[in-house]
Amino acid sequence: MKILFILSLLSSLLFSLEFKSSENKVTLIELYTSQGCSSCPPADKWLSSLKNKEDLFKTFIPMAFHITYWDFLGWKDTFAKEKFNNRQRYYSSNVWKKNSVYTPQFIIDAKEYKQWFTSQVFPPLKSSYAGVLSINLEKNTIDINFTHKNKNLNKNVIINIALLENDFNIYIKNGENKNKNLEHDFVVQSLESHKSNIINGRFTQTYKYKINTRKNKVLVVFISDKNGKQIQASASYL
């Protein structure tokens, strides 16, 4: 038992990971969902199906944000966080100038993707130059670097670091999905944001960042402007 503990400790201490985006834009596909919403399981299932696409993390990154505002319907979502409500409401009120939110809702590049409700096809993604976002994770530190060929690019940005987790099967005891087993992937477990600046087409930032376990986890780093419009993103399985 002691040997296993030591080996596990050494593994965590020695763990390091490097990955980066391509020069073309890697697009976030955000899903706002709830285990207490009877309309959400098809959207969750569709998002899970993206695990099988060859260009996963190369051209797009799926993210499932579970919200809390349907918890009063009889089931408290096991992954929901108030900050994810706030993220969705920010899009609605500050970006789109609306006063309502709903689930399931897909957001791509700070825009609603309502076409999913009629066709459920994979959305067309832009493939324009966006710069290279590089990540180096070592021990409890994450180094984030961004370079753009436009050396005159100067911009205030938000650096976002998210930890996702896959392969959940949750039995729902009450609420609209009572007695159902719901499968979830790309579930956002944590999200932290930091202000930064692109100066002369680049930035380098280092943050303390600790990951306790790596099984079924995905690390996502994305940079966006103050209105939530994504600039570039990068992700990797741990």
Secondary structure, DSSP 8 states (H G I E B T S, - for coil): -HHHHHHHHHHHHH-EEEEE--SB--EEEEEEE-TT-TTSHHHHHHHHHGGG-TTBTTTEEEEEEE-STTGGGS---TT--HHHHHHHHHIIIIIS------SSEEEETTEE-TTHHHH---------B--EEEEEEETTEEEEEEE-S-TT--EEEEEEEEEEE--EEEEE-SSTTTTEEEEE-SEEEEEEEEEEEEBTTEEEEEEE---S--TTEEEEEEEE-TTS-EEEEEEEE-
